[in-house]
C-alpha cells in the first residue's frame, strides 16, 4: 500500500536517523489509513514498512538526477566502501488502535571495485541506475561493481529478509514460506 509522506531529510540529519524516521513515518501513515473510522471491531492487521538508503560518510546517496550526477556518485563509490542501511517497522491495527511492535535498522557494508569511465557509461545506458538509490542495483547489472559485502545481501536489495522474518516469528506472526 503506497503512502504519501515527505521524504526530505532534515538539515544535518544523521543518515541512520533519517532511514529510521522514514520507516516509522511510513508505518504511521499506513496504520492511520487502516483505522476503521466507525471504531467497529476488526481483525488485527499487521503492517510492515521500510526504507533503504546508501550512505557514504555522512552523505545519503540518492537516485541520480542525470548522467552527470550518476558519474559523480560512481566516482565517489569507485574503489571504496559505502553502507546500505534499511530500516523496517512493524505495527498492528487492533480494535481501532494501532501500536508499533518493532523498529530496526540493518546496515551492510558494500565494497566497490575501481570503475573506469567506459563501465560507468555502459551501465548508465542500460537504464538500470536511473531509479536506484546510490545509482546501482546489486540484484541487477550493478552487481559487477561489487567486490564484496559484509552483512545482509537482501538488505542491499532493499529489505533485510532474515531480520524481518526473525522479528515476525518472535512476534508470533505466521509467515507464508
C-alpha positions as CSV (number, residue, x, y, z in Angstrom):
1,X,0.0,0.0,0.0
2,X,1.8,3.1,-1.1
3,X,1.8,6.0,1.3
4,X,2.5,9.6,0.7
5,X,5.0,11.2,3.1
6,X,7.6,13.9,2.9
7,X,10.9,12.2,2.4
8,X,13.0,15.3,2.6
9,X,15.9,14.9,5.1
10,X,16.0,17.3,8.0
11,X,19.0,19.7,7.8
12,X,22.1,17.9,9.3
13,X,20.0,14.8,9.9
14,X,22.2,11.7,10.5
15,X,21.5,9.1,7.7
16,X,20.7,6.3,10.2
17,X,18.2,8.6,12.0
18,X,16.8,9.6,8.6
19,X,16.1,6.0,7.4
20,X,14.7,5.0,10.7
21,X,12.4,8.1,10.6
22,X,11.2,7.2,7.1
23,X,10.2,3.7,8.1
24,X,8.4,4.9,11.2
25,X,6.5,7.7,9.3
26,X,5.5,5.2,6.5
27,X,4.3,2.8,9.2
28,X,2.3,5.5,11.0
29,X,0.7,6.7,7.8
30,X,-0.2,3.2,6.6
31,X,-1.7,2.3,10.0
32,X,-3.7,5.5,10.1
33,X,-5.2,4.7,6.7
34,X,-6.3,1.2,8.0
35,X,-8.1,2.5,11.1
36,X,-11.8,2.0,10.9
37,X,-13.4,5.4,11.4
38,X,-16.5,3.8,12.8
39,X,-14.4,2.2,15.6
40,X,-16.0,-1.2,15.0
41,X,-14.1,-4.3,15.9
42,X,-11.9,-5.6,13.1
43,X,-9.4,-8.4,12.6
44,X,-5.9,-7.4,13.6
45,X,-3.9,-6.2,10.6
46,X,-0.1,-6.3,10.7
47,X,1.8,-3.8,8.6
48,X,5.5,-3.8,7.5
49,X,7.0,-0.5,6.3
50,X,10.6,0.2,5.4
51,X,13.1,2.4,3.7
52,X,16.6,1.9,2.4
53,X,19.5,4.4,1.7
54,X,23.0,4.2,0.5
55,X,25.4,6.1,2.8
56,X,29.0,7.3,2.2
57,X,30.4,9.1,5.2
58,X,27.6,11.3,6.4
59,X,26.0,11.7,3.0
60,X,22.9,9.9,1.7
61,X,23.4,8.8,-1.9
62,X,20.1,9.3,-3.6
63,X,18.8,8.4,-7.1
64,X,20.9,10.1,-9.8
65,X,19.3,13.2,-11.3
66,X,21.0,12.7,-14.7
67,X,24.2,11.2,-16.2
68,X,26.5,13.9,-14.7
69,X,25.1,13.2,-11.3
70,X,25.4,9.5,-11.8
71,X,29.1,9.9,-12.8
72,X,29.7,11.9,-9.6
73,X,28.1,9.2,-7.5
74,X,30.0,6.4,-9.2
75,X,33.3,8.3,-8.8
76,X,32.7,8.6,-5.1
77,X,32.0,4.8,-4.8
78,X,34.7,3.6,-7.1
79,X,37.3,1.5,-5.2
80,X,35.6,2.5,-1.9
81,X,33.2,1.3,0.7
82,X,29.7,2.6,1.3
83,X,27.0,1.4,3.6
84,X,23.4,0.4,2.8
85,X,21.1,1.0,5.7
86,X,17.5,-0.3,5.8
87,X,15.0,0.4,8.5
88,X,11.9,-1.7,8.9
89,X,8.9,-1.0,11.2
90,X,6.2,-3.5,12.2
91,X,2.9,-2.4,13.6
92,X,-0.6,-3.6,14.1
93,X,-4.1,-2.2,14.0
94,X,-6.3,-3.9,16.6
95,X,-9.8,-2.8,17.5
96,X,-9.4,0.7,16.1
97,X,-6.0,1.4,17.7
98,X,-2.5,1.0,16.4
99,X,0.7,0.0,18.0
100,X,4.3,-0.1,16.9
101,X,5.6,-3.6,17.5
102,X,9.2,-3.2,16.3
103,X,11.6,-0.8,14.7
104,X,15.1,-1.8,13.5
105,X,17.9,-0.6,11.3
106,X,20.1,-3.1,9.5
107,X,23.4,-2.0,7.9
108,X,25.6,-3.7,5.3
109,X,29.0,-2.5,4.1
110,X,29.4,-2.7,0.3
111,X,32.9,-2.6,-1.3
112,X,33.1,-1.4,-5.0
113,X,35.9,-2.3,-7.4
114,X,37.6,0.6,-9.1
115,X,35.5,1.7,-12.0
116,X,36.5,3.1,-15.4
117,X,34.6,5.6,-17.4
118,X,33.5,3.1,-20.1
119,X,31.9,0.8,-17.5
120,X,30.1,3.7,-15.9
121,X,28.8,4.9,-19.3
122,X,27.8,1.4,-20.3
123,X,25.9,0.8,-17.1
124,X,24.1,4.2,-17.3
125,X,23.0,3.3,-20.9
126,X,21.2,0.2,-19.6
127,X,18.7,2.5,-17.8
128,X,19.0,0.5,-14.6
129,X,20.7,3.2,-12.4
130,X,18.1,5.9,-13.0
131,X,15.7,4.8,-10.3
132,X,18.1,3.3,-7.8
133,X,19.4,4.9,-4.6
134,X,23.1,5.2,-4.9
135,X,22.8,4.6,-8.7
136,X,23.0,0.8,-8.8
137,X,21.1,-2.4,-8.1
138,X,23.1,-5.3,-6.6
139,X,20.3,-7.6,-7.8
140,X,20.9,-6.5,-11.4
141,X,23.7,-5.5,-13.7
142,X,25.2,-3.3,-10.9
143,X,26.4,-6.5,-9.2
144,X,29.5,-6.4,-11.4
145,X,30.8,-3.4,-9.5
146,X,30.6,-5.1,-6.1
147,X,33.8,-6.8,-4.9
148,X,32.2,-8.0,-1.6
149,X,29.7,-7.2,1.0
150,X,29.8,-7.5,4.8
151,X,26.3,-8.1,6.1
152,X,22.9,-8.9,4.5
153,X,22.6,-9.3,0.8
154,X,18.8,-8.8,0.9
155,X,19.4,-5.6,2.9
156,X,21.3,-4.2,-0.1
157,X,18.5,-5.2,-2.4
158,X,16.1,-3.2,-0.2
159,X,14.6,-5.3,2.6
160,X,16.6,-7.3,5.2
161,X,14.6,-10.5,4.9
162,X,16.3,-12.6,7.5
163,X,15.8,-9.9,10.2
164,X,12.2,-9.3,9.1
165,X,11.4,-13.0,9.2
166,X,13.1,-13.3,12.7
167,X,11.0,-10.5,14.1
168,X,7.8,-11.7,12.6
169,X,8.5,-15.1,14.1
170,X,9.3,-13.6,17.5
171,X,6.0,-11.7,17.5
172,X,4.1,-14.9,16.6
173,X,3.1,-13.7,13.2
174,X,3.0,-16.6,10.8
175,X,5.0,-16.4,7.6
176,X,3.9,-17.9,4.3
177,X,7.0,-19.8,3.5
